[in-house]
């Protein structure tokens, strides 16, 4: 088994980015030993070495509909294929830091979504110019390596909303209704909940905005 683990690790990129849904490449490799199909979760690896957008590679039969604590959820939230990671709209506990730190589009920031009880520090790429009036901005969560190179710490923050695509759901999507959902690349593989505030058809999926985010 040790030889098999080393063989799988040699195939993985070693980025420990977490976008496969596991904590690091080793955690993914340990699961691949028993479930070889999970290798497809790696953004950077295909049998031919081709990078494939994450949102197109999940199949209905691969979904367990239960999170790491065996709790059921209603839908899977995937990132937009044009984005480098899952998109969040966030509000720092100290919004004044946006101006003090001169945060702008393209910056790499890191902080923890403490309001919802998540223990994981998130690293994000700022996608738009911050709204200094409300103190909010949107970022895409990316791997931790970027923060080591040029990250700016913003401390704890509150996730105002998640935006992404829904291809797989067990419930009809309705505005104003709270759903339990699994963010596709959540490192904790933990069930979240949120209220749908916007939904629109986009190709074979729905573009959805979820607000009032909780881990429950």
Secondary structure, DSSP 8 states (H G I E B T S, - for coil): -HHHHHHHHHHS------TTSSSSHHHHHHHHTT-GGGGGG-TT--TTS----GGGS--GGG--SB-TTS-B-SEEEE--TTSSS-EEEEEESSTTHHHHTT--TT-EEEEE-GGGT--SEEEEEE-S--BTTTTEEEEEEE-THHHHHHEEEEEEEEEEEEEEEEEEESS---TT-EEEEEETT-TT---EEEEEEEEEEETTEEEEEEEEEEE-
